[in-house]
Amino acid sequence: MRYLSALVLLLPLVAALPSSPIEARGGKRCSTSPQCGKASLYCKRGTCSPRRELNGPCYKDFGCLSSRCVNKRCVKAEAPTTPALLALGAKCATSVSCASGYCGKARCAVPLPVGSDCYKAVGCTSGVCTSGKCAAASTTPTTPTTPTTPTTPTTPTTPTRDPVIVPGNLAENPSFEDGTLEPFTTNGAVTIVKGGAYDGQYAAQLKPTANAPAVIGQSLGGTKKRAIISAYYASISYLASDVFIPLSENACSITALINGHTRGYDAEPVFVTTGQTDWVQHTFYVPSDQEITSIAIGTACDKTATATIKIDGVSFVRAEGPTNGANWDLRGNLLRNPDFDNAGKSWTVSGDVTFDDSALTNGVDQSIGVYSLFKAATPASASAPSSASLTQIFNTFGAAGSMNGRFIQHVDAFASSVPNAACRLIYSLNHQVLTTIGITQVDGPSYDGQDYFREHNTDPSITYTTPGLGWPAEMKLSCDPGASATVRVDRMSVFASAN
């Protein structure tokens, strides 16, 4: 992929406007670790606390100066290793992680022959995916007499939708509705254009050529950094016009980049095609084992190919998971703060829901850290159930797919003064119930008298046929008249798989 190499070689670090976070010193309140102002401090449950030396107590990796916490003790950091390529059938996030060179529907697979169903070019042996089918590679001669005629879409005079607001977005001015590119800085041929945007009125226009990639990027201020990262979802809307690809081996592409573009590419690229007449939404999965300091969207063409690419609705959202004692690998989770280590940040509370880190009923510490504590009690004389709930807005960017969720829960208390009265823990996505757990008794001791959290991993039973922006994920405890319960919930997640 020569255009990717060119992108790296020709791009300096995209500088951006500096940011001045409000700093919080040791013992002061905080919401993110960078607010504490020192590398030796981190934000622990809303307060700046010292990071521990080797063998010091801990409950998460960033609580240690070594950034590694094992069995609640700080240990030496492991030397980074290069992961082996994944075998056929193994779970995957990117095609470059597979020995076969293709990750399809989250599994390493063999690229398919011409005529097979596809959704990206790398899934075809020909390298061409058109209208959902693998197509034969072009046999256009080296010097075509009639090159591809550029296609310019009709530019609407008014915006078709309001600017999209993506919760948790790290990018500032993501839809360029300030009328400028700031705080994005640019490399190559990049301008701001008015009219014909995906959302609002403005879009960024990039014109990459073989010798000059075009990039927009911005640095992240201190309050937007976080040291414990598993991955990011980078989403854009793009519209390619004036696409000139004279040879079958030519290509123009878009990719998401982080931290100064130090790698060949940070996410699997998307290839632009001729004849595009409408905006396309695309989401990149960007693995990262380091703190993010800068974000960028890069475009590049190789050889004699050229294109004009509008970019709008840029978002970089953390895919956060638990950092210690996790039951699952939650990389790819669409929810933010899923293990409540930042208390109720990113969550909307209704009713009696608090955040605590006290030991379980029998005093057994399982390195859960902070969890959410639901309480609901309905008088016997009431005409309707009472409830307590947590809600968070999330986004799915795929055109179609299915969703599932995971969480762990523990029933601390249950009481009923009315026969057959019960409580229910209900997990719903986009107002569709994913699972319901009936509660009629306390979770008693198990495993030699120790309490435990029950694990729930739902099947992908909820499907969608359009990208979901602003969908709610809700966990609700509801009790019938005459019933009451106290339930602990932790490690919530939402996963989306494209069809």
Residue, then its C-alpha position, 0 to 999 in steps of 0.5 A: m500500500r504505497y499511498l499509506s507509506a507516502l501518507v506517513l512519510l509526508l505528514p509531520l505531526v499536525a500541530a493544534l491549538p494548546s489547551s489549558p486544563i483546570e488543574a487539581r492538586g493532591g487531595k482535590r476533586c477531579s474528573t480526569s487524571p490530567q486535572c491533577g497536574k502531576a504524573s505522580l497523581y491520578c484521579k481516584r474516585g473523584t479525588c487526586s491521589p498518589r500513584r503507587e510504587l512497586n508492591g503498593p496497593c492498587y485497583k487499576d493499572f493507572g494507580c501504579l507508577s508502573s501503570r500495571c496492577v496485578n492482584k491488587r499490587c503494583v508490579k513492573a511493567e511488561a515489555p511490549t510484544t508484537p502480537a502474532l497474526l490471528a488464525l482463521g476463525a479467530k476473533c478480530a477487529t482489523s484485517v491486518s491482525c489476521a494471517s489471511g489479511y481479512c477480518g469479516k464480521a469480527r472473525c478472520a476469514v479467507p477473502l471471497p471470490v468474484g460474485s460473493d457477498c461483501y462489504k469491503a474490498v479487502g474481503c474479496t480476492s479481486g480487491v474490488c467490492t461493488s454494490g455488496k458483491c465481489a467484482a472482477a478487477s479492472t483490466t483497463p490498459t496502462t494508458p487508457t484513451t478515455p479516463t474515468t469521467p469525474t462525477t460531481p454530485t449535486t450540491p444542495t442549497t440548504p442543510t439536510r439535517d442539524p449538526v450531529i452531536v456525538p456524546g463523548n466526542l474528543a474532537e472539537n468543532p467536529s462539523f465545522e459549524d464555527g465556519t472555520l477549520e479551527p482547532f483542526t490544523t491542516n496538511g496539504a490541500v484542505t479548505i472549508v466549504k459552505g453548502g452541500a454538507y452532511d450536517g449543518q452548513y459547512a464541511a472540510q474539503l480535502k484534495p489528495t494527490a499522489n505526492a501530497p496527502a491531505v490531512i486534518g488533525q488536532s491535538l487534545g488538551g490535558t483534560k481530554k487525555r486518559a492513560i487507560i485506553s483500549a481502543y477508539y471509534a473514529s467516525i466520519s461522513y464523507l462524499a467523494s467527487d472528481v474521483f480519477i482512478p485510471l488504473s486498476e492498481n490505483a487507489c484513493s483512501i481515507t484513514a483515521l490516525i492518532n498520536g502524530h501518525t507514527r505508524g503506517y496506519d492506525a486504522e484499516p482504510v476505506f477506499v473511495t470509489t467513482g460515481q458516489t452521489d450521496w454521503v457515506q458514514h464510516t467508522f474506523y476501529v482504532p486500537s491503542d495501548q497508549e494515551i491519545t494526544s492527537i487525532a487526525i483524518g488522512t486522505a491519500c492517493d497513489k500514482t496518478a489517482t486524484a479525488t476531492i473528498k468532503i469530510d463532515g461529522v468527525s468523532f473520536v469516541r473512547a471504547e473503554g473497558p474495565t481495567n482490573g479483574a475483568n470478566w471479559d475483554l470489553r474492547g469495542n464497548l460502545l458505552r463510556n465509563p462502563d465500570f463506574d470508576n468515574a462514578g456517574k460520569s456519562w450516565t443519567v440517573s433516575g430514582d435511587v442510584t448511587f456509586d460505591d466501592s464498599a465490600l459485598t454483603n459478606g465482606v468479600d473484595q473481588s476487585i470490583g472497584v466502584y459499582s452502581l447501587f440501585k434501590a427501589a421500594t414500592p408501597a403495597s398500596a401503590s397502583a404502579p411499580s416504582s423504579a430506579s434507572l441509569t441511562q446513557i446515549f450511545n451510537t452505532f455507525g454501521a448501516a445494519g447489524s445486531m446488538n448485544g450487551r453484558f453486565i454483572q449484578h448482585v442482589d443485596a436485599f429483597a423483601s415482599s409484603v404481598p404474595n408473588a410481588a417481585c422486582r425486575l432488573i431490565y436492560s434495554l437498548n434503543h427502547q427494546v428490552l434486551t434481557t429481564i432478570g426476575i428478583t425474588q430473593v437475595d443472592g446468597p453466599s457461594y464458593d465457601g461462603q463468598d458472595y459473587f456477582r452474577e454474569h450476564n452475556t446476552d445474545p445479539s437479539i436486537t437488530y438495526t437497519t440504519p446507523g443509530l445516533g443518540w440511542p439510549a442504553e438503560m438499566k432499570l430496577s423496577c419493583d411491584p407494589g409491596a416489593s423492594a430490592t437493592v441491587r449492585v450492577d457493574r461492567m455494563s457494555v453494548f456491542a454492535s456487529a455489522n451484518 
